[in-house]
């Protein structure tokens, strides 16, 4: 979960080997700025729960619209 409340989940992790499974998800932020992002995993019948320390992540604003279209300057 991020500091601003965005979350993601992966209910079908990939099995890497008998001791490791791999989770992945994509986060999409509604606005630019700095976020602290961490991961946590609940206990299951085959794996212990764990959590990570937060990592700071900067979300950049989108680039400005192109001023050229098809090689020509837009009005």
N, C-alpha and C positions, 0 to 999 in steps of 0.2 A: 504494500500500500504506500502511496506517496503522501507527502505532507498535506497535499490538497485533496486527498480522498480518492484519487483514481485507483482502481484495482483491476486485476486480471486473474484468470484462473486457467489451469490446464488439467482437465480430468483424464486425459489419455497420454501420460508421459511415455517417452521412449525408454525401453530397457537397454542399458548399455552393457551391463554384465550382471552377475548374480549379486553384487554389492552396490551397484550404481544404477539409478534411474535419472533421466534427464527431463527437466521441465522447461518449457519455453512459452513466452507470451509476448504480445506487442502492447505497448502502452501508447495511447494517443492523448496529447494534452490539448486543452481548449485554449490555452494562452501561453505566451512566452514567459520566461523567468527561471529562477533557480528552484529546483525541487530536491528534496531528500528522498531517495528511493531505497527500499529494503525489501527483502523477501522473507517469507515465513512459510513453514510447512507443518501441517498438523500430523499427529501420530496416526499411523495406520496399523493394520495387523502385521505388516511386514517391515515397516520402517519407523524409526524414532522421529519425532518432530524436531525441527531446528529453525533457526532464524539467523539472518545476517545483520551486520551493522549497516547503518544507512550510508549510502554513497551520494554525494552531491552531484546533480546532473543539471546542466543548463539547457533549457529549451530556447532555441533561437526563434526570432520572429520570421515569418515567411519572407522570401525575397520580394522586392518590389516587382510590379508587373513589367513585362518586357516593353521596351519602347520601340522595338523593331518587330515587324511581322513580315515574314517572307522576304527579309532583306531590306525592307523599306520602313522608314520612320512612320509610326502611327500618328494621326492627328491628335 
